[in-house]
Amino acid sequence: MNRSLLVLCLLLLAACSSAPSTTPPPPTTLPEEEASSGALEALLGNGIPPDERPAWHATPLTEVITGSAFTLADYAGKTIYVQPITAGCAECLLQQMEVQTAKERLNPEQYLFITVSADPSDMLRNYATRYSFDWLFATATPAFFADLMTTFGTEVTTLTDTPHFIISPLGAISTLSTGQQTTDQLIAQLTAAAGA
């Protein structure tokens, strides 16, 4: 096992082995009332040309239901919500339930939800099936998570803090959000990102 893979595995284990907190950390994204296009423009910027996007944007991920490969770049033009999880994380599950409700209320032609994990494909597939989650669940390589850490820092692997981010239709990447988000907060941020 190479050194970077070992470090990544240790980070993910440490992030998920801590006891669930009684109070989830506060959100670090824009509150619903501030999710105007102007406020989100400051968060997302005006877009990033394809050749200037981070390496993880074009790194292949493996969808666990079909086994097919895809990249985030394949979905350019959509507003994309991305959340790293592990199947044993209670906080991750709570956030995924809010994601499920938000997904049901948004147009699938405009919005895409992706859950990524270092868990084995069969474990992640069983997790998605067990809770009837019907969006993209994908396994990612250690290189993908290492690239995410280059963009967002190690907090992107502190999975009990429910890290997640949004990619606008123009490829602009939000700051990393942590803490539980309600359905209404997610919808406000996603719809604002779609219009940014």
C-alpha positions in Angstrom: 0.0 0.0 0.0 1.6 3.3 -1.0 2.0 6.1 1.5 -0.7 8.4 0.1 -3.3 5.7 0.1 -2.4 4.8 3.7 -2.7 8.4 4.8 -6.0 8.8 3.1 -7.4 5.7 4.7 -6.3 6.8 8.1 -7.9 10.2 7.6 -11.2 8.7 6.5 -11.2 6.2 9.4 -10.4 9.0 11.9 -13.2 11.1 10.5 -15.8 8.4 10.9 -14.7 6.8 14.1 -15.4 9.8 16.2 -18.6 9.6 18.2 -21.6 11.5 16.7 -21.9 14.9 18.2 -25.2 15.7 19.9 -25.3 19.1 18.2 -24.3 19.1 14.5 -21.8 21.8 13.5 -23.3 25.0 12.2 -23.5 25.3 8.4 -20.7 27.3 6.8 -22.6 28.0 3.6 -24.9 31.0 2.9 -28.1 31.0 5.0 -31.3 30.7 3.0 -32.1 34.4 3.2 -28.7 35.3 1.9 -28.7 32.9 -1.1 -29.4 35.7 -3.6 -27.7 35.6 -6.9 -25.4 38.5 -5.8 -24.3 36.7 -2.6 -23.8 33.4 -4.4 -21.9 35.2 -7.2 -19.3 36.2 -4.5 -19.3 32.5 -3.4 -19.0 30.9 -6.8 -17.5 33.6 -9.0 -18.2 33.8 -12.8 -17.2 30.3 -13.8 -14.0 28.5 -14.5 -12.9 27.6 -18.1 -12.7 23.8 -18.6 -8.9 23.8 -19.0 -8.5 25.6 -15.6 -10.7 23.3 -13.5 -9.1 21.1 -10.8 -7.8 17.7 -11.7 -10.6 15.9 -9.7 -13.2 17.5 -12.1 -12.0 15.1 -14.9 -11.0 12.1 -12.7 -13.1 9.0 -13.5 -15.5 7.9 -10.8 -17.4 4.5 -10.9 -21.1 4.5 -10.5 -22.0 1.7 -8.1 -25.3 0.5 -9.6 -24.2 0.1 -13.2 -20.4 0.0 -12.8 -20.1 2.6 -15.4 -17.4 5.3 -15.3 -18.1 9.1 -15.5 -16.5 12.4 -14.5 -17.9 15.5 -13.1 -17.0 17.2 -16.3 -19.4 14.9 -18.1 -22.2 16.9 -16.5 -21.1 20.4 -17.4 -24.1 22.7 -17.8 -25.9 21.3 -14.7 -25.8 22.5 -11.1 -24.0 19.7 -9.3 -24.1 18.9 -5.5 -21.3 16.7 -4.3 -21.0 15.1 -0.9 -18.3 12.7 0.2 -19.6 10.1 2.7 -18.9 6.7 4.2 -21.7 4.2 4.7 -21.1 3.9 8.5 -21.5 7.7 9.2 -24.8 8.6 11.0 -24.3 12.4 10.2 -23.8 11.5 6.5 -27.0 9.6 6.4 -29.0 12.4 8.0 -27.7 14.8 5.4 -28.4 12.3 2.6 -32.1 12.2 3.7 -32.2 16.0 3.3 -30.6 15.6 -0.1 -33.3 13.1 -1.1 -36.1 15.6 -0.3 -34.3 18.4 -2.1 -33.7 16.2 -5.2 -37.4 15.4 -5.3 -38.3 19.1 -5.4 -35.8 20.1 -8.1 -35.8 19.6 -11.9 -33.5 16.6 -12.8 -32.7 18.3 -16.1 -31.0 21.1 -14.3 -29.7 19.6 -11.0 -27.5 16.6 -10.3 -26.6 15.0 -7.0 -23.5 12.9 -6.5 -22.4 11.0 -3.5 -18.8 9.9 -3.5 -17.0 7.4 -1.2 -13.9 5.4 -0.7 -16.1 2.5 0.5 -16.1 -0.7 -1.7 -18.7 -0.6 -4.5 -20.8 -3.4 -3.0 -21.0 -1.6 0.4 -22.0 1.7 -1.2 -24.5 0.0 -3.5 -26.2 -1.7 -0.6 -26.3 1.6 1.3 -28.0 3.4 -1.6 -30.4 0.6 -2.2 -31.3 0.2 1.5 -32.3 3.8 1.8 -33.9 4.1 -1.7 -31.5 6.8 -2.7 -31.8 7.2 -6.4 -29.1 9.6 -7.5 -25.4 8.9 -8.5 -23.4 7.0 -5.9 -19.8 6.6 -6.9 -16.6 5.1 -5.6 -13.6 7.3 -5.9 -9.9 6.5 -6.0 -7.4 7.8 -3.3 -6.1 10.2 -6.0 -9.6 11.8 -6.3 -9.7 12.4 -2.6 -6.1 13.7 -2.6 -7.0 16.2 -5.3 -10.1 17.2 -3.3 -7.9 17.9 -0.3 -5.7 20.1 -2.6 -8.8 22.2 -3.4 -10.6 22.1 0.0 -8.1 21.0 2.6 -8.4 18.0 4.9 -11.8 19.1 6.1 -13.3 17.5 2.9 -12.4 14.1 4.5 -14.0 14.9 8.0 -17.1 13.1 6.9 -19.0 13.5 10.2 -19.0 17.2 9.5 -21.0 16.4 6.3 -18.7 18.3 3.9 -20.2 19.1 0.5 -19.9 21.6 -2.3 -21.7 22.9 -5.4 -20.5 23.2 -9.0 -22.3 25.8 -11.0 -23.4 25.2 -14.6 -20.4 27.3 -15.7 -18.0 25.2 -13.6 -17.5 27.6 -10.7 -16.9 25.7 -7.5 -18.3 26.8 -4.1 -16.4 26.9 -0.9 -16.7 23.7 1.1 -19.8 23.7 3.3 -20.0 21.7 6.5 -22.7 21.1 9.0 -26.2 19.7 8.5 -28.2 21.6 5.8 -32.0 21.5 5.7 -33.8 20.8 2.5 -34.8 24.4 2.1 -31.2 25.6 2.6 -30.0 23.1 0.0 -32.7 24.2 -2.5 -31.9 27.9 -1.9 -28.2 27.3 -2.5 -28.7 25.1 -5.5 -31.2 27.4 -7.3 -29.0 30.4 -6.6 -26.0 28.5 -8.0 -28.0 27.6 -11.1 -28.7 31.3 -11.8 -25.2 32.5 -11.0 
